[in-house]
Amino acid sequence: MAMLHSEGAKRAYVNGGAVIRSFLKRDLISDMVITTIPILLGAGLPLFGGDPRDVALKHLRSQAFPSGLVQSYYEVIR
């Protein structure tokens, strides 16, 4: 992130549970888009598990799509 910042980058897109957790742990996430699909999984690994602290979020907006997919936009509260 320091290298990207030095090159003038203002934002970076990160994806994947482990990558997001590592960025959250270092307070490198300022906002998130969480996409919900209309399927309930019977089993699986928690996407944001593994960090014992809570991360407070402020809901900014949500957008629903005809497929049932919903994207919710959040700001990370520091």
Sequence and secondary structure as in RCSB ss.txt:
>XXXX:A:sequence
MAMLHSEGAKRAYVNGGAVIRSFLKRDLISDMVITTIPILLGAGLPLFGGDPRDVALKHLRSQAFPSGLVQSYYE
VIR
>XXXX:A:secstr
 HHHHHTT       SHHHHHHHHHTT   EEEEEE S   SS   TTTT  S   EEEEEEEE TTS EEEEEE
E  
